[in-house]
C-alpha cells in the first residue's frame, strides 16, 4: 500500500460537523466546551451540521423511553443555547442511514491495531472488555462516518476526543490511498476558548461529567438559578487569594477551573480575569461567578423547559434537519459505493 498522502484541504468547502451523545443531562461543561462555540460558528459564514448521536448512545443499553427523552432534551439545549435550525442543520443520527452505511465501510478500512489503541475504549471497558458490546469497540469508525458522510473539514472537539479525530484522519487518508482518489478531506480539529475542558466543582483534576455520582460536581443545564448559585458557592477551592498572574494558579486546579469558567462565560481570557480579581478571596469571587453563571445559564434553562413542553415540535425540527442532512450525505455515500465497486442497479 502506498504511503499516506494527505488530501489537499483547498479542494473541499469548509463545513463543520459535531455531535453530542444523548446519554444524560447536559452540563456547563457541554455548554462551554461545545454549545457556546457551536452558536458562535453560525455567524462565521460556514455551513454547520450538529447531531444527536443516538446510535452511539446504544453502545451500552439504553431505556427506550429515556433515550427518546434525552435526545429531545439535547436538541432543546442546542436550540435554547442559540442554535438556529434554519441556519444550522440539527438532527438525530438514526434518521440518516448514511451514517451506519458508511460506518460499516469504515469498519473494513480501519485496522484492528488502530481501534485497540483507543484509550476511551480501555477506560470505559476496564477489566470487562470481553463483555462489552462490539459497538463500544468499533464506535470510533462510526464517529469517522458521522464526520465524513458530510465531507466535513472541521470538527470542534475537546482534548479527550482528539484521538478519535486522528483516527478519522487515518481512515480518510487510507480510503483515498486504497482507491486512488482525492475523495475525503483530512479533517481538522477546532479546539479553542478558555474552558474547552471544564473540570469538576469537587475535584479540579477531573473533567466535569454527567456520570459523576455527585450532583454537586457539576452544573446541569436543567438546574435553576438557586441551584446554580449554591453549587458555585460550595465549589471546592483553597484558602489562598487569587494571584496577580496566571502562573500563580499552576498548582491550584480548583482555583484555575473557576477562573477558566468565569473567563469562558464572560468571553474574556483567563489573564483578564486574573487582572480584574488579583488578590481577591474566593468569598468575593464566587458570588461574582455565581451571578455571571446565573445570568448566562438561566435563560437557557427556561427556554429548554418551554421547548420540552412540546416534544412534537422538537421531533419536527429534528425531522426537517434529518432531511437536509440526508440530502448532503446520500450522494456522498452513493459515490463511495461506486468507488469501492458496489453495483447499484435498483431503481425505486
C-alpha positions in Angstrom: 0.0 0.0 0.0 1.3 3.5 -0.9 2.4 5.8 1.9 -0.5 8.0 3.1 -0.6 11.4 1.4 -2.9 14.0 2.9 -5.7 15.2 0.7 -5.4 19.0 -0.1 -7.9 20.8 2.0 -8.3 23.6 -0.5 -10.4 21.3 -2.7 -13.1 21.0 -0.1 -15.6 23.7 1.0 -15.4 24.5 4.7 -18.0 22.5 6.6 -18.3 21.9 10.4 -19.8 18.8 11.9 -20.1 17.9 15.6 -22.3 15.5 17.6 -23.3 15.1 21.2 -24.4 11.8 22.7 -27.9 11.9 24.3 -26.9 9.7 27.2 -27.8 12.0 30.1 -28.3 15.6 31.1 -26.1 18.2 29.5 -23.8 20.3 31.8 -22.0 23.6 32.0 -19.0 21.6 30.5 -21.1 20.8 27.4 -22.2 24.4 27.1 -18.8 26.0 27.4 -16.9 23.2 25.6 -19.4 22.8 22.8 -22.8 24.6 22.6 -21.5 28.1 23.1 -18.9 27.6 20.4 -21.4 26.0 18.1 -23.6 29.1 18.3 -20.6 31.4 17.5 -19.8 29.3 14.4 -23.2 30.1 12.9 -22.1 33.7 12.5 -18.9 32.9 10.6 -20.5 32.1 7.2 -19.6 28.4 7.5 -22.0 25.5 6.9 -22.7 23.9 10.3 -24.2 20.5 11.0 -25.0 19.3 14.5 -26.2 15.9 15.5 -27.7 14.0 18.4 -25.7 10.8 18.0 -28.3 8.4 19.3 -26.7 5.4 17.5 -23.6 5.9 19.7 -25.7 6.0 22.8 -26.8 2.4 22.4 -23.2 1.0 22.6 -24.4 0.5 26.2 -28.0 -0.5 26.9 -30.5 2.5 27.0 -34.0 2.5 28.2 -36.0 3.4 25.1 -38.2 6.0 26.6 -35.3 7.6 28.4 -33.3 7.7 25.2 -36.1 9.5 23.4 -36.4 11.9 26.3 -32.7 12.6 26.4 -32.5 13.1 22.6 -35.2 15.7 22.8 -33.6 17.3 25.8 -30.3 17.5 23.9 -31.9 19.1 20.9 -33.8 21.5 23.2 -30.4 22.5 24.8 -29.0 23.2 21.3 -31.9 25.4 20.4 -32.1 27.2 23.8 -28.4 27.9 23.6 -28.8 29.7 20.3 -28.6 27.1 17.5 -31.0 28.3 14.8 -32.4 25.2 12.9 -32.8 27.5 9.9 -29.1 28.4 9.8 -27.6 25.2 11.1 -28.7 21.6 10.4 -29.8 19.9 13.6 -30.9 16.3 13.6 -30.6 12.9 15.3 -28.2 10.4 13.8 -30.5 7.4 13.5 -32.8 9.3 11.0 -29.9 9.4 8.4 -28.9 5.9 7.3 -25.8 7.2 5.6 -24.0 7.2 9.0 -24.3 3.4 9.6 -23.8 2.6 5.9 -20.5 4.5 5.8 -19.7 3.2 9.3 -19.6 -0.4 8.0 -17.4 0.6 5.1 -15.0 2.3 7.6 -15.0 -0.9 9.7 -13.5 -2.5 6.7 -11.0 0.3 6.2 -9.8 0.8 9.8 -7.3 -1.6 11.2 -7.7 -3.6 14.5 -4.5 -2.1 15.8 -5.8 1.4 15.3 -9.0 0.6 17.2 -7.2 -1.3 20.0 -5.2 1.9 20.8 -8.3 4.0 21.5 -7.9 5.0 25.2 -11.6 5.8 25.7 -12.5 2.2 25.0 -9.9 1.0 27.5 -11.3 3.5 30.1 -14.9 2.5 29.5 -14.4 -1.2 29.2 -12.0 -1.5 32.1 -11.4 -5.1 33.2 -14.7 -6.3 31.4 -13.5 -5.8 27.8 -14.7 -9.3 26.9 -18.2 -8.5 28.0 -18.8 -5.1 26.4 -20.6 -4.7 23.1 -18.8 -4.8 19.8 -20.3 -1.4 19.2 -18.3 0.1 22.0 -15.1 -1.2 20.5 -16.0 -0.1 16.9 -17.8 3.2 17.5 -14.8 5.4 16.6 -15.2 4.2 13.0 -18.9 5.2 13.2 -17.7 8.6 14.5 -15.5 8.9 11.5 -18.5 8.1 9.3 -20.6 10.8 11.1 -18.0 13.3 10.0 -17.0 12.1 6.6 -20.6 11.4 5.4 -20.7 15.2 5.0 -17.1 15.7 3.9 -16.8 17.9 7.0 -13.4 19.7 7.1 -13.5 20.9 10.7 -14.8 19.4 14.0 -15.0 21.2 17.3 -13.7 18.7 19.9 -12.4 18.6 23.4 -8.9 17.4 24.2 -10.3 13.9 25.1 -11.7 13.4 21.6 -8.5 14.3 19.7 -7.5 10.7 19.4 -10.8 9.8 17.7 -10.4 12.6 15.3 -6.9 11.4 14.4 -8.5 8.0 13.6 -10.9 9.8 11.3 -8.0 11.4 9.5 -6.2 8.0 9.2 -9.4 6.4 7.8 -9.8 9.3 5.3 -6.2 9.0 4.1 -6.3 5.2 3.9 -9.5 5.3 1.9 -8.1 7.9 -0.5 -4.9 5.9 -0.9 -6.5 2.5 -1.2 -8.8 3.6 -4.1 -6.5 6.2 -5.7 -9.0 9.1 -5.1 -9.0 12.5 -3.6 -12.4 12.0 -2.1 -12.4 12.6 1.6 -10.9 15.6 3.3 -8.4 15.3 6.1 -10.4 16.8 8.9 -9.0 19.5 11.2 -9.8 19.8 14.9 -11.2 23.0 16.3 -10.0 23.5 19.9 -10.4 27.0 21.2 -11.6 29.0 24.1 -10.8 29.4 27.8 -12.8 26.5 29.1 -12.9 23.8 26.4 -12.3 21.3 29.2 -14.4 22.2 32.3 -13.4 20.4 35.4 -15.5 19.1 38.3 -16.5 21.5 41.0 -15.4 18.9 43.6 -12.1 17.9 42.1 -10.2 20.2 39.7 -8.2 17.3 38.3 -11.3 15.5 36.9 -13.5 16.6 34.0 -17.0 17.8 34.8 -19.1 14.8 33.9 -22.8 14.0 33.8 -22.0 10.5 35.0 -20.3 11.6 38.2 -22.2 10.2 41.3 -22.1 13.6 42.9 -24.6 16.1 41.5 -22.5 18.8 43.3 -19.6 18.2 41.0 -21.4 19.7 38.0 -23.9 22.4 36.9 -26.7 20.9 34.9 -28.3 22.9 32.2 -31.6 22.0 33.8 -30.6 23.5 37.2 -32.5 26.5 38.4 -30.8 29.8 39.4 -30.7 29.0 43.1 -29.1 25.6 42.5 -26.5 27.1 40.2 -25.6 29.7 42.8 -25.4 27.2 45.6 -23.2 24.8 43.7 -20.7 27.5 42.8 -20.6 28.8 46.4 -19.9 25.2 47.6 -17.3 24.5 44.9 -14.0 23.3 46.2 -11.3 25.9 46.4 -8.2 26.6 48.5 -7.6 29.3 51.2 -5.2 31.4 49.1 -6.4 34.6 47.3 -6.3 34.8 43.6 -2.8 35.6 42.3 -1.8 38.5 40.1 -0.5 36.3 37.3 -1.9 33.2 35.7 1.3 31.3 36.6 0.2 31.6 40.2 -2.6 29.1 39.5 -0.2 26.4 38.3 -0.7 24.0 41.2 -4.2 25.1 42.2 -6.5 23.1 39.9 -9.8 24.1 41.6 -8.9 27.8 41.5 -7.8 27.6 37.9 -11.1 25.8 37.0 -13.2 28.6 38.4 -11.1 31.3 36.7 -11.5 29.4 33.4 -15.2 29.1 33.9 -15.6 32.8 34.6 -13.4 33.7 31.6 -15.4 31.5 29.2 -18.8 32.7 30.5 -17.7 36.3 30.2 -16.0 36.0 26.9 -12.7 37.1 28.5 -9.2 35.5 28.7 -8.1 33.9 32.0 -5.4 36.6 32.1 -8.1 39.3 32.0 -10.0 37.7 34.9 -6.8 37.5 37.0 -6.1 41.1 36.3 -9.6 42.1 37.5 -9.6 39.9 40.6 -6.0 39.8 41.6 -5.8 39.5 45.4 -9.5 38.7 45.8 -10.6 35.9 48.2 -13.0 33.3 47.0 -15.6 34.7 49.3 -15.9 37.6 46.9 -15.0 35.8 43.6 -17.5 33.0 44.0 -20.6 35.3 44.3 -19.4 37.2 41.2 -19.0 33.9 39.3 -22.4 32.7 40.6 -24.1 35.9 39.3 -22.4 35.6 35.9 -23.3 31.9 35.6 -27.0 32.5 36.5 -27.2 35.4 34.0 -25.8 33.3 31.2 -27.5 29.9 32.0 -30.9 30.8 33.5 -32.4 31.9 30.1 -31.1 28.7 28.5 -32.8 26.6 31.2 -36.1 28.4 31.0 -36.1 28.1 27.2 -35.3 24.4 27.4 -38.2 23.9 29.8 -40.5 25.7 27.4 -39.4 23.6 24.4 -39.7 20.3 26.3 -43.4 21.1 26.8 -43.9 20.4 23.1 -41.9 17.3 22.1 -43.8 17.2 18.8 -42.2 20.4 17.8 -38.7 19.2 18.7 -39.4 16.0 16.7 -40.5 18.1 13.7 -37.3 20.2 13.9 -35.2 17.0 14.1 -37.0 15.5 11.1 -36.5 18.6 9.0 -32.9 18.6 9.9 -32.5 14.9 9.0 -34.0 15.6 5.6 -31.4 18.3 5.0 -28.6 16.2 6.3 -29.6 13.2 4.1 -29.6 15.5 1.0 -25.9 16.1 1.7 -24.9 12.6 2.9 -26.8 10.4 0.5 -24.9 11.4 -2.7 -21.6 11.2 -0.9 -22.3 7.6 0.3 -23.6 6.7 -3.2 -20.3 7.9 -4.6 -18.4 5.8 -2.1 -20.3 2.7 -3.2 -19.3 3.5 -6.8 -15.7 4.0 -5.8 -15.4 0.7 -4.0 -17.2 -1.3 -6.7 -20.7 -1.9 -5.5 -23.4 -2.5 -8.1 -26.3 -0.1 -7.6 -28.9 -1.0 -10.3 -32.1 -0.8 -8.1 -34.5 1.9 -9.2 -37.2 2.9 -6.8 
